[in-house]
Amino acid sequence: MLDRAPLNIVLYQPEIPQNTGNIARTCVAIGAKLWLVKPLGFRIDEKSVRRAGLDYWPHLCWEVVDDWQTLRTGIPDWQPWYFSKTASQHYAYVRYQAGDALVFGPETRGLPRTWLEQWPDRTVGIPIRPEVRSLNLSNAVAVAAYEVLRQWRAPDPTTGSIS
């Protein structure tokens, strides 16, 4: 298990166990730490969570915290990116840094509007057509996380090396 992950994936009050299981699998695949902020809409030992994560749970770096403040103190150098379908800033047009946290809200309501209004420069969205209400949470996390990896592995234009 990692002491300090280069990327933190935060699920604030997740509701659907299968999404959390799928996100856990993605976190193992990329070496990210998964943070779950209570209350959860399921029990973490539910069969559906474990099934979605398959046999990857022993390899997952994860933590469940009781509240938002505990989460903020648990991540050194707290640098969150708040994901929202209402954001005007494109998720691929910001620069992600090691230690950043990608924060996603509950499936049925998203992150609190007050947070998005308080931190508009840290709020980003994945563009979708108006015919679609939102992306599935596990798909949104995967899209965002792999953009972070793409940026980190992109060649440095000044040296040509991979960062």
Secondary structure, DSSP 8 states (H G I E B T S, - for coil): --SS-SEEEEEES---HHHHHHHHHHHHHHT-EEEEESS-SS-TT-HHHHHHHGGGGGG-EEEEESSHHHHHHHSTT--EEEE-TT-SSBGGGS---TTEEEEE--TTT-S-HHHHHH-GGGEEB----TT-S---HHHHHHHHHHHHHHHHHSB-TTT--B-
